[in-house]
Amino acid sequence: MENENMPAQNIPEYDFNIIEIIKEGFRHLDGVKGTFVAAFGVYLVVAIALQIVLGIFFPSPTEEPNLLNQQIVTILSYPVLMPLMVGIIMMAINYSRGENIKFKSVFNYYHLMGKLALAGILIYVMTIIGFILLVLPGIYLSIAYVFTLPLIADKGMDVWEAMEFSRKTVTKHWFKVFGLMFLLSLIFLAGIMTFGIGLIWAVPLLFLTLYGLLYRYIFDAFEV
């Protein structure tokens, strides 16, 4: 399923309504909220554990944070965290395709550890460079690369191919994708502010809307 040359004319055509797709996301929550919350909980626990363990070797005192050590810890955590994140993303995609999903499927993507970790590192580095340069390029890239990981796992793309395909596709409606992610982030923040209770809805809504609906709407008809 690999495609070394991705012609510009092959970028999918699409459009969507931000409010309507969020409403549709809410309608997909029944029966799967617990699965997504549990999977995301595992991701958080693993992320915190990695921060603690790696922090022993690369300490960053709170009074004088060591930015280099923080970045090293972030990058070293990617081989473990990226496959878990993709597991949650693919749960949303597969559920929206009518498949039965199980919690254990969150661990199904460690065979792609190398590709996913490399993608995470490249996205992180390029986004940081964008922020250092003029801020706006960093914001642009942080949104534009949002579909990179599922394109690797779902379509079998190589790392740079997936990054560029995601960037070029999102760029067609960058402000709408940004608006959707911004509203989903606000809903997620509201979930945190309700003592975490709202996350029961906010977590699955984020994954089901952005990936279960929008990713599928854009890419399912596209053959690599």
FENHUSUL-V76047 format. One record per backbone hydrogen bond with DSSP energy under -0.5 kcal/mol. CO is the residue of the C=O (numbers start at 0). NH is the residue of the N-H. If there is no record, write none. Layout:
BEGIN
[[CO/NH] [CO/NH]]
END
This chain:
BEGIN
[[3/5] [4/6] [6/9] [7/10] [15/17] [16/20] [17/21] [18/22] [19/23] [20/24] [21/25] [22/26] [23/27] [24/27] [25/28] [28/31] [28/32] [31/35] [32/36] [33/37] [34/38] [35/39] [36/40] [37/41] [38/42] [39/43] [40/44] [41/45] [42/46] [43/47] [44/48] [45/49] [46/50] [47/51] [48/52] [49/53] [50/54] [51/55] [52/55] [52/56] [53/56] [53/57] [61/64] [64/66] [65/69] [66/70] [67/71] [68/72] [69/73] [70/74] [71/75] [72/76] [73/77] [74/77] [76/79] [76/80] [77/81] [79/83] [80/84] [81/85] [82/86] [83/87] [84/88] [85/89] [86/90] [87/91] [88/92] [89/93] [90/94] [91/95] [92/96] [93/98] [94/97] [101/104] [102/105] [103/106] [104/107] [106/109] [108/111] [109/112] [111/115] [112/116] [113/117] [114/118] [115/119] [116/120] [117/121] [118/122] [119/123] [120/124] [121/125] [122/126] [123/127] [124/128] [125/129] [126/130] [127/131] [128/132] [129/133] [129/134] [129/137] [133/135] [134/137] [134/138] [135/139] [136/140] [137/141] [138/142] [139/143] [140/144] [142/145] [144/147] [146/150] [147/151] [148/152] [149/153] [149/154] [150/154] [150/156] [151/155] [157/161] [158/162] [159/163] [160/164] [161/165] [162/166] [163/167] [164/168] [165/169] [166/170] [167/171] [168/171] [169/172] [170/173] [172/176] [173/177] [174/178] [175/179] [176/180] [177/181] [178/182] [179/183] [180/184] [181/185] [182/186] [183/187] [184/188] [185/189] [186/190] [187/191] [188/192] [189/193] [190/195] [190/197] [190/198] [191/194] [191/195] [193/196] [195/198] [196/199] [197/200] [197/201] [198/202] [200/204] [201/205] [202/206] [203/207] [204/208] [205/209] [206/210] [206/211] [207/212] [208/213] [209/214] [210/215] [212/216] [213/217] [214/218] [215/219] [218/221] [220/222] [221/223]]
END
